[in-house]
């Protein structure tokens, strides 16, 4: 699960070649040296905002930091670890679900950049930097790819600006906007991306933070209406279809302590999020079953659906 929440304000800072490290200091959050399974933690940003401001409170569990714990990272505080472990006790597979999103991201970006020539990506709900970020995967295939990362949390954005740096030919931009404020996202993205050309929108582990009352299908439809024909939309979404009682318990544990609550959706509800756009084979499937590598090991269970749809060349 990755986050989006907060104000619908917008502020961009294009960083194509410089790393914007000036606002960052070394982390002092005293994380343990290994994750919940005892395995050494494999990555960390090692950074925190020098002046986090009033929106930063390490005593309140934060979705991006909880997610970082499940990924095996080190950018989290005791409150985040407690929340993450509470969910693990109810549904241990939450860890595999979080970790399954990263290889899906890599697979779908490689597929789009390598097989469809997509050179523009709009990654909404960025989360804290982790291995194989969108621009790294895309620019290994085509160094001139342009990526806009969107999040609404200042901690996430300051890490992103420092660490998600582009190739000389490509570009990374960072947009502070709430997913529900689609006009702000479209306007901000247009400063870096050419919306007259195809764009891939990545909504990975983000729509389950949008309650039904906020109409996530409408949000997706509004975004896709701004895209050129030949664009794509990728979605991963939490589901309780595979273990209803355990996932319900895990969600209850999470929503009790994390301000940005989550909602699980069924296969038909996830499919409906695409708004009738034609789905790329194999359609909406468990995240580990979406075009897996032939050499990959047998996947562990993950409570996520994944799918990719294309904006048709001819609009209906």
PyMOL commands that set and color helices and strands:
alter all, ss='L'
color gray80, all
select helices_A, chain A and resi 21-23+63-71+78-90+94-115+134-141+154-163+182-189+207-209+212-214+216-225+244-257+267-273+287-289
alter helices_A, ss='H'
color red, helices_A
select strands_A, chain A and resi 24-26+47-49+120-124+146-151+171-176+200-204+232-238+278-279+285-286+304-310
alter strands_A, ss='S'
color yellow, strands_A
deselect
rebuild
show_as cartoon
